[in-house]
């Protein structure tokens, strides 16, 4: 019996070893073929062939989007497929972040997508899925940003876990058979909502009350929010829950009372110490000495959010105030020396710009150090101190000559400051557009190519060091490229997507102007590459790109202009007249033009990745210089990028 037991164990172990590689070593091609085999009527997926690479540049499989050689997204829209969705196959794709089966014929209960905890987008609209969805179904999928369930036959209550996803930006539940009350909503990043044409009833939760009536139409039992039918006492009794509300009110009242008592004792103690405490809750503020304008375009110096007229100094800034006791600056980079909040408060500050994310100031401290203080609005960065500290310290560890590392930061719940070194020459935007005929003309072709190479190297470095972020930079544009006196570029305003809310990011960050971000809210490092391409075209043409104007007015659509010129063989019409051209330099400029065009491809699948963009930029050499002289530094960096991405 013992021998039989040992023999049986050995056989089992051998079978296990044979199964193990098949389970854990399945290739992406094999996983997708297995997925295809679970479908009915998959003739539209003829490009999915065994032995081929789904991410091959010249023969990429239909419906597959790849990032850095890995399958990142599956988009099988209107393919006429049905049957079963093999979740085991999908779960084996380690880089998969988005799944779409819109407008097909899948039916039955919702598949077990909750096993795919790294998904950011789930698109199941216009199928025949039915049944109830468990309340905790979406709980493991905390990274979801877009959920499309519209146009199916889902019934029962909407899953409560769906309304507690911290990063959810878009939720579409319309045209189903959901019923009952809408769960309480904690969705700080939500931008798009559609719950129309279901059977929801009761009061719209306060977390969703700001959305328009269109988001809730077709639900006659709903009340409150922006709907014309207010919730009466009967509906509140039937559909809400007065008892819990009353209990919460009692708890809130008790807390208010305790806070008042604590405040009285604290004030009494301060008075006993001779300290009135009037300044304890003041946010740090600066004395605004002047506001500089540059023909209504933008400020010359510092961190500038974008091309807009400079604001007048805010009222109430009559002088420097004392800073709050115990509130200090956290130094994360002492390369320029150390300073305190007191040093900042004693300095005279000059407003540089007032953008959507916040205001920027130039501050000259008594020790002679000049810095730029970026004040991030409370509404833009509602994150906890621990998370903010972690992200800022991560940025403080960066070290590259083409990246401006922050010097310090300050955190309070209603006040967040980021302090960087001041660059007197200002931004690339100013040099190109702010004072034409002087700074603009000084940028000859060798200087412009050097600037682009520096931007490429800095961006590649960020993509290596901040590879965990969807957008390692996120806000790359000419106003966020500062120039030294030697025209060495330094990138700034990077990594902000990690500290600001999703809704603010979508409205303000340059990377969200990439076509895929505008159309599908899909963001990836390739959005940064798109921004790099726009800067390349901006430097070559000398024109301000309309792509980064929030109001959609003014500027030049340089992406379309470049595409049309290349197609018509009229590349020479694009180049800035201030650049003195020779036959050799025109050839070099055309090489860079094609890199810019390849970086701004509207389809991210066809767009260059960061490593390839950098390689192609570095291959362009200025007349009279050898290729080796210009690429020694970046070859090692390119290797690092390829290893990381």
C-alpha positions in Angstrom: 0.0 0.0 0.0 2.8 2.3 0.9 4.5 1.6 -2.5 1.2 2.3 -4.3 0.8 5.5 -2.4 4.3 6.6 -3.3 3.8 5.6 -6.9 0.5 7.5 -7.0 2.1 10.6 -5.6 4.9 10.4 -8.1 2.5 10.1 -11.0 0.5 13.0 -9.7 3.7 15.1 -9.3 4.8 14.3 -12.9 1.3 15.3 -14.2 1.5 18.5 -12.2 4.9 19.4 -13.7 3.5 18.8 -17.2 0.5 21.0 -16.5 2.4 23.8 -14.7 4.2 25.3 -17.8 1.0 25.2 -19.9 -0.8 27.1 -17.2 1.8 29.7 -16.3 3.9 30.0 -19.5 1.2 30.5 -22.0 2.1 33.2 -24.6 0.0 36.1 -25.4 -0.7 34.7 -28.9 -1.8 31.4 -27.4 -4.0 33.1 -24.9 -5.8 35.1 -27.5 -6.2 32.1 -29.8 -7.8 30.3 -26.8 -10.1 33.3 -26.3 -11.1 33.3 -30.0 -11.9 29.6 -29.7 -14.4 30.3 -27.0 -16.3 32.6 -29.3 -19.1 31.7 -31.8 -18.9 33.3 -35.3 -15.3 34.6 -35.0 -14.7 34.9 -38.7 -14.0 38.6 -38.2 -10.9 37.7 -36.3 -9.1 36.1 -39.2 -5.9 38.0 -38.4 -5.7 36.1 -35.1 -3.4 33.3 -36.4 -1.3 30.9 -34.4 2.4 31.5 -34.7 2.1 35.2 -35.4 2.7 38.1 -33.0 -0.4 40.0 -32.0 1.7 43.2 -31.5 3.7 43.0 -34.8 4.0 46.5 -36.1 3.1 45.7 -39.7 0.6 42.9 -39.0 -1.1 43.7 -35.7 -4.1 41.6 -34.9 -7.5 43.3 -35.4 -8.9 44.7 -32.2 -5.7 44.5 -30.3 -3.8 47.5 -28.9 -0.3 47.0 -27.7 1.9 49.2 -25.5 5.6 48.5 -25.4 5.1 45.1 -27.1 2.5 43.8 -24.7 -1.2 43.5 -25.3 -2.7 46.4 -23.4 -6.3 46.6 -24.8 -8.8 44.3 -26.5 -11.4 46.3 -28.6 -13.8 43.9 -30.4 -16.5 46.4 -31.3 -19.3 45.3 -33.6 -17.6 42.1 -34.6 -20.7 40.0 -34.6 -19.3 37.5 -32.1 -21.1 35.7 -29.3 -20.6 32.6 -27.1 -18.5 32.5 -24.0 -15.7 35.0 -22.9 -12.8 32.9 -21.6 -11.7 34.8 -18.6 -8.8 32.4 -18.0 -7.3 33.5 -21.3 -7.8 37.2 -20.5 -6.4 36.8 -17.0 -3.1 35.4 -18.4 -2.4 38.6 -20.3 -0.3 40.5 -17.8 -0.3 43.8 -19.5 -4.1 43.9 -20.3 -5.7 47.0 -18.9 -8.8 47.5 -21.1 -11.4 45.1 -22.4 -14.1 46.0 -24.9 -16.9 43.8 -26.4 -19.3 46.6 -27.4 -22.1 45.9 -29.9 -21.9 42.1 -30.1 -24.2 39.3 -29.2 -22.9 38.0 -25.8 -25.6 36.9 -23.4 -26.1 35.5 -19.9 -24.8 36.8 -16.6 -21.8 39.1 -16.5 -18.5 37.1 -16.9 -16.1 36.9 -14.0 -14.1 40.0 -15.0 -13.6 40.8 -11.3 -10.6 38.4 -11.4 -8.8 40.9 -13.5 -8.0 43.3 -10.7 -5.7 45.6 -12.9 -8.4 46.5 -15.4 -8.9 50.2 -16.0 -11.6 50.0 -18.7 -14.5 47.6 -19.0 -16.7 48.1 -22.1 -19.7 45.7 -22.4 -22.4 48.0 -23.9 -25.0 46.9 -26.4 -24.9 43.1 -25.9 -27.6 40.8 -24.2 -26.0 40.3 -20.8 -28.7 39.8 -18.2 -29.4 39.0 -14.5 -28.3 40.7 -11.3 -24.7 41.8 -10.5 -23.5 41.0 -7.0 -23.1 44.0 -4.7 -19.4 43.4 -4.2 -18.6 42.4 -7.8 -16.4 45.5 -8.5 -14.8 45.7 -5.1 -11.5 44.0 -6.2 -11.2 46.3 -9.3 -10.2 49.5 -7.5 -8.3 50.8 -10.6 -11.3 51.0 -12.9 -11.7 54.3 -14.7 -14.4 53.5 -17.3 -17.3 51.1 -17.0 -19.8 50.7 -19.8 -22.8 48.4 -19.1 -25.4 50.2 -21.1 -27.8 48.6 -23.6 -28.0 45.2 -21.9 -30.7 43.5 -19.7 -29.1 43.7 -16.3 -31.7 43.7 -13.5 -31.9 44.1 -9.8 -30.1 46.7 -7.7 -27.0 48.4 -9.1 -23.9 46.9 -7.4 -23.0 49.1 -4.5 -19.2 48.4 -5.1 -19.5 50.2 -8.4 -20.2 53.5 -6.6 -17.1 53.3 -4.5 -14.4 53.2 -7.1 -11.9 56.0 -6.3 -10.6 56.5 -9.9 -13.8 55.9 -11.9 -14.2 58.7 -14.5 -17.0 57.4 -16.7 -20.0 55.2 -15.7 -22.7 54.2 -18.2 -25.6 52.1 -16.9 -28.4 53.4 -19.2 -30.9 51.3 -21.0 -31.0 48.3 -18.6 -33.5 47.1 -16.1 -31.8 48.1 -12.9 -34.2 48.9 -10.1 -34.4 50.1 -6.5 -32.5 53.0 -5.0 -29.2 54.3 -6.3 -26.5 53.3 -3.8 -24.6 56.1 -1.9 -21.9 57.4 -4.2 -18.2 58.1 -3.4 -16.8 58.9 -6.9 -14.4 61.8 -6.6 -13.1 61.4 -10.1 -16.4 60.9 -12.0 -16.8 63.1 -15.1 -19.4 61.2 -17.2 -22.5 59.6 -15.9 -25.5 58.0 -17.6 -28.1 56.0 -15.6 -31.1 56.9 -17.8 -33.9 54.5 -18.8 -33.8 52.0 -16.0 -36.2 51.5 -13.0 -34.3 53.4 -10.4 -36.4 55.1 -7.7 -36.0 57.3 -4.6 -33.7 60.2 -4.0 -30.6 60.8 -6.1 -27.6 60.5 -3.8 -25.8 63.7 -2.9 -22.6 62.4 -4.5 -24.4 62.4 -7.9 -26.8 65.3 -7.5 -24.6 67.7 -9.5 -25.1 65.8 -12.8 -27.6 67.0 -15.4 -31.1 65.7 -15.7 -30.2 63.7 -18.8 -28.1 61.4 -16.7 -31.3 60.2 -14.9 -34.1 60.6 -17.4 -36.4 57.6 -18.0 -36.5 56.8 -14.3 -39.9 58.2 -13.2 -39.4 57.0 -9.6 -36.4 59.2 -9.1 -36.4 62.6 -7.3 -34.0 65.3 -6.1 -30.8 66.4 -7.7 -31.4 68.6 -10.7 -34.7 66.9 -11.5 -37.9 69.0 -11.6 -39.6 66.7 -9.1 -38.3 67.3 -5.6 -38.4 64.5 -3.1 -41.5 64.9 -0.8 -41.9 63.5 2.6 -43.7 60.4 1.3 -41.0 59.5 -1.2 -38.4 60.1 1.5 -40.2 57.7 3.8 -40.6 55.1 1.1 -37.4 55.2 -0.7 -34.9 56.8 1.6 -34.2 55.9 5.2 -35.0 58.6 7.7 -33.8 56.6 10.7 -30.2 56.3 9.5 -30.3 60.0 8.4 -31.5 61.0 11.9 -28.8 58.9 13.5 -26.1 60.5 11.3 -27.5 64.0 12.2 -27.3 63.1 15.9 -23.7 61.9 15.5 -22.8 65.1 13.6 -24.3 67.2 16.3 -22.4 65.4 19.0 -19.1 65.9 17.1 -19.8 69.6 16.6 -20.4 70.0 20.3 -17.2 68.2 21.2 -15.3 70.3 18.7 -16.7 73.5 20.2 -15.7 72.4 23.7 -12.2 71.5 22.5 -11.9 74.9 20.7 -12.9 76.8 23.8 -10.3 75.0 25.9 -7.6 75.6 23.3 -8.4 79.3 23.0 -8.3 79.6 26.8 -4.9 78.0 26.9 -3.6 80.3 24.2 -4.9 83.3 26.1 -3.2 82.1 29.3 0.1 81.9 27.3 -0.5 85.4 25.9 -0.9 84.1 22.4 -4.3 84.9 20.8 -3.8 82.3 18.1 -5.2 84.5 15.4 -2.6 83.4 12.9 -2.7 79.6 13.6 -5.2 78.9 10.8 -3.9 81.3 8.2 -2.6 79.8 4.9 0.8 81.1 3.9 0.5 84.1 1.6 2.8 86.3 -0.3 3.2 90.0 -0.9 2.5 90.5 -4.6 4.8 93.3 -5.8 4.0 93.4 -9.5 2.5 91.5 -12.3 4.4 91.2 -15.6 2.7 90.8 -19.0 4.2 89.9 -22.3 1.8 91.2 -24.9 -1.0 89.3 -23.3 0.6 86.0 -24.1 2.3 84.6 -21.0 4.9 85.4 -18.4 8.6 85.1 -19.3 9.8 83.4 -16.3 9.0 80.4 -14.0 6.4 77.7 -14.2 3.7 78.8 -16.5 0.5 76.8 -17.0 -0.2 77.9 -20.6 -0.8 80.6 -23.1 -3.1 83.0 -21.4 -3.2 86.7 -20.3 -1.7 87.3 -16.9 -4.2 88.1 -14.1 -4.1 91.1 -11.9 -2.9 90.6 -8.3 -5.6 89.2 -6.1 -7.2 91.7 -3.7 -6.2 91.5 -0.1 -2.5 90.9 -0.6 -1.3 94.0 1.3 1.8 92.6 2.8 3.6 89.6 4.0 1.9 87.7 6.8 3.5 85.5 9.5 3.4 81.8 8.7 1.4 79.4 10.9 3.3 78.0 13.8 4.4 74.4 13.3 3.8 74.6 9.5 7.0 74.1 7.6 8.5 73.4 4.2 9.7 69.8 3.6 13.0 69.9 1.7 13.4 67.0 -0.8 16.4 68.4 -2.7 18.9 70.6 -1.0 21.1 71.0 -4.1 20.5 74.8 -4.0 20.7 75.1 -0.2 18.0 74.8 2.5 15.3 77.3 3.4 12.3 77.5 5.6 8.7 78.6 5.3 9.8 81.7 7.2 12.3 82.5 4.5 9.6 82.2 1.9 7.2 84.4 3.9 9.7 87.1 4.2 10.4 87.3 0.5 8.7 89.5 -2.0 6.7 87.5 -4.4 5.7 88.3 -8.0 2.8 86.5 -9.6 3.7 84.7 -12.8 0.5 83.0 -13.8 -2.9 81.9 -12.5 -3.8 78.6 -14.1 -6.6 76.1 -13.7 -4.5 74.0 -11.3 -3.4 77.0 -9.3 -1.1 80.1 -9.2 2.6 80.4 -9.6 4.8 83.0 -7.9 8.5 84.1 -8.2 10.0 84.5 -4.8 13.4 86.1 -4.0 14.6 85.1 -0.6 17.0 87.2 1.5 19.8 84.7 1.0 19.6 85.4 -2.7 18.0 82.2 -3.8 15.2 82.7 -6.3 12.5 80.1 -6.6 9.1 79.5 -8.2 6.3 78.5 -5.9 3.4 76.7 -7.5 0.3 76.7 -5.4 -2.0 73.8 -6.2 -5.7 74.4 -5.6 -7.4 72.4 -2.9 -10.1 71.3 -5.3 -7.4 70.0 -7.7 -5.5 67.8 -5.2 -7.8 66.2 -2.7 -5.4 63.5 -1.5 -4.1 62.6 2.0 -0.8 63.8 3.4 0.8 60.4 3.4 0.1 59.9 -0.3 1.2 63.5 -1.2 4.4 63.1 0.8 5.2 59.8 -0.9 4.7 61.2 -4.4 6.7 64.4 -3.7 9.6 62.5 -2.2 9.6 60.2 -5.3 10.0 63.3 -7.5 12.7 64.7 -5.2 14.9 61.6 -5.9 15.0 62.4 -9.7 18.3 63.5 -11.1 18.9 64.4 -14.7 20.2 67.5 -16.4 17.0 67.8 -18.5 14.6 67.4 -15.6 14.0 70.2 -13.1 13.8 68.4 -9.7 11.6 70.1 -7.1 13.4 71.6 -4.2 10.7 71.4 -1.5 7.0 71.1 -0.8 4.4 72.2 1.8 1.3 70.3 2.6 -1.9 71.3 4.4 -5.3 70.0 3.7 -6.3 73.3 2.1 -2.8 74.4 1.0 -0.3 72.6 -1.2 2.9 74.3 -2.5 5.6 72.9 -4.8 8.9 74.9 -4.8 11.3 74.7 -7.8 14.4 76.6 -8.9 13.7 79.8 -10.9 15.1 80.0 -14.5 15.6 83.6 -15.6 15.5 82.8 -19.3 12.0 81.4 -19.0 10.2 78.8 -21.0 10.5 77.5 -24.5 7.0 78.8 -25.1 8.2 82.4 -24.3 11.2 82.1 -26.5 9.2 80.9 -29.4 6.1 83.1 -29.0 6.6 85.7 -26.4 8.9 88.3 -27.9 9.2 87.7 -31.6 12.2 89.1 -33.5 14.6 88.9 -30.5 14.5 85.6 -28.5 12.7 83.8 -31.3 15.3 84.6 -33.9 18.2 83.5 -31.7 17.1 79.9 -31.9 18.9 78.7 -35.0 18.6 75.2 -36.3 21.5 73.6 -34.2 20.0 75.2 -31.0 16.5 73.9 -31.8 17.7 70.4 -32.5 19.7 70.5 -29.2 16.6 71.5 -27.3 14.5 68.7 -28.9 17.2 66.2 -28.0 17.3 67.4 -24.4 13.5 67.2 -24.2 13.6 63.7 -25.6 16.3 62.6 -23.1 14.5 64.1 -20.1 11.2 62.6 -21.1 12.8 59.2 -21.7 14.4 59.5 -18.2 11.0 60.2 -16.7 9.5 57.2 -18.5 12.2 55.0 -17.0 12.0 56.4 -13.4 8.3 56.9 -13.2 7.3 53.8 -15.2 4.6 52.9 -12.7 2.6 56.0 -13.7 0.1 55.9 -16.6 1.5 59.3 -17.5 5.1 59.7 -16.4 5.1 63.3 -17.4 1.4 64.1 -18.2 1.7 67.8 -18.9 4.4 68.2 -21.5 4.1 71.4 -23.5 6.4 74.2 -24.4 5.5 76.3 -21.4 6.6 73.5 -19.2 10.1 73.3 -20.8 12.4 75.8 -19.1 15.7 76.9 -20.8 19.0 77.7 -19.2 21.2 80.5 -20.5 22.9 77.9 -22.7 19.5 76.7 -24.0 19.7 73.5 -22.2 16.0 72.4 -21.6 14.6 71.2 -18.3 11.2 69.6 -18.0 8.9 70.7 -15.2 5.3 70.1 -14.1 5.7 66.3 -14.5 4.1 63.6 -12.4 1.1 65.7 -11.5 -1.4 63.0 -12.4 -0.4 61.2 -9.2 -1.5 64.1 -7.0 -4.5 65.7 -8.7 -8.0 64.3 -9.2 -8.9 62.5 -12.4 -11.5 65.1 -13.3 -9.0 68.0 -13.0 -6.4 65.9 -14.9 -8.8 65.4 -17.8 -9.6 69.1 -18.0 -6.1 70.5 -17.6 -3.2 68.1 -18.4 -1.7 68.2 -21.9 -1.5 64.4 -22.2 -5.3 64.3 -22.2 -5.3 66.2 -25.5 -4.0 63.1 -27.3 -6.7 61.7 -29.6 -7.3 58.5 -27.7 -7.7 60.4 -24.4 -10.2 62.8 -26.0 -12.2 60.0 -27.6 -12.0 57.1 -25.1 -10.3 58.6 -22.0 -7.6 56.0 -22.7 -4.3 57.2 -21.3 -0.9 55.6 -21.5 2.8 56.7 -21.8 2.1 57.1 -25.5 0.1 60.2 -24.7 3.4 61.8 -23.5 4.9 60.8 -26.9 2.0 62.6 -28.7 2.9 65.7 -26.6 6.6 65.3 -27.6 5.5 65.2 -31.3 3.5 68.4 -30.9 6.6 70.2 -29.4 8.7 68.9 -32.2 6.3 70.4 -34.8 6.0 73.6 -32.7 9.8 74.1 -32.7 10.1 73.4 -36.4 7.2 75.7 -37.5 7.5 78.4 -34.9 3.6 78.3 -34.7 1.6 78.0 -31.5 -0.3 74.6 -31.6 -4.1 74.8 -31.2 -3.9 71.3 -29.6 -3.3 72.8 -26.2 -5.8 75.7 -26.1 -8.6 74.8 -23.7 -11.1 77.1 -25.5 -10.4 75.7 -28.9 -9.9 79.1 -30.4 -6.6 80.4 -32.0 -3.4 78.7 -32.7 -2.6 76.4 -35.6 -3.5 72.8 -36.0 0.1 71.9 -36.6 -0.5 68.2 -36.5 -2.9 68.3 -39.5 -0.8 71.0 -41.2 2.3 68.7 -41.0 0.4 65.7 -42.2 -1.0 67.5 -45.2 2.4 69.1 -46.1 4.1 65.7 -46.0 1.4 64.1 -48.1 1.7 66.9 -50.7 5.5 67.0 -50.7 5.5 70.6 -49.4 7.6 70.1 -46.2 9.6 73.2 -46.9 6.4 75.4 -46.4 6.3 74.3 -42.8 9.6 75.5 -41.5 10.0 78.6 -39.4 11.3 81.5 -41.5 13.6 82.5 -38.7 15.7 79.4 -39.2 18.5 80.0 -41.7 18.4 77.0 -44.0 21.0 75.2 -46.0 20.5 72.1 -48.1 22.0 70.0 -45.4 19.9 71.6 -42.6 16.7 71.2 -44.6 17.4 67.5 -44.8 17.9 67.3 -41.1 14.7 69.3 -40.4 12.7 67.0 -42.7 14.1 64.0 -40.7 12.9 65.6 -37.5 9.6 66.5 -39.1 8.9 62.9 -39.8 9.7 62.0 -36.3 7.2 64.6 -35.1 4.6 63.2 -37.5 5.2 59.7 -36.3 4.9 60.8 -32.7 1.5 62.4 -33.4 -0.2 59.5 -35.1 -3.8 59.6 -34.0 -3.8 55.8 -33.6 -1.6 55.0 -30.6 -0.9 51.6 -32.1 0.9 53.3 -35.0 2.6 55.9 -32.8 6.2 55.6 -31.9 7.0 54.4 -28.4 9.4 56.5 -26.2 12.5 54.5 -26.8 12.1 54.5 -30.6 11.2 58.2 -30.7 14.4 59.0 -28.8 16.5 56.7 -31.0 15.3 58.4 -34.2 15.8 61.9 -32.7 19.4 61.0 -31.7 20.1 59.8 -35.2 19.7 63.3 -36.6 23.1 65.1 -36.5 23.8 68.8 -37.1 26.0 69.5 -40.1 29.7 69.2 -39.3 29.2 66.9 -36.2 29.7 63.2 -36.1 27.0 60.8 -35.1 29.2 59.4 -32.4 29.6 62.8 -30.8 25.9 63.3 -30.4 24.8 59.8 -29.2 27.3 58.6 -26.7 25.3 59.8 -23.7 21.9 58.6 -24.9 22.8 55.1 -26.0 23.1 54.0 -22.4 19.8 55.8 -21.5 18.0 54.1 -24.5 19.1 50.8 -23.1 17.7 51.7 -19.7 14.4 52.7 -21.3 14.0 49.5 -23.2 14.7 47.5 -20.1 12.1 49.3 -18.1 9.3 49.6 -20.7 
